Amino acid sequence: MHLRPAPPRRLPPQDMVALDAQEQRAQRVTWSVGAVAAAVLLVLVCLLCTRALF
């Protein structure tokens, strides 16, 4: 007994302009979070270095 799988369903259409806009927003958020993390790490390293020197 051989069963045949159902044919694949048709995918809904995609709004490529909206997808591009969302991707740009996500990239901006990622860069912002990275910049904030880098600034915090820089401040911590500066504090640790000044504490070690004095």
Buried (B, 14 or more C-beta within 10 A) or exposed (E): EEEEEEEEEEEEEEEEEEEEEEEEEEEEEEEEEEEEEEEEEEEEEEEEEEEEEE
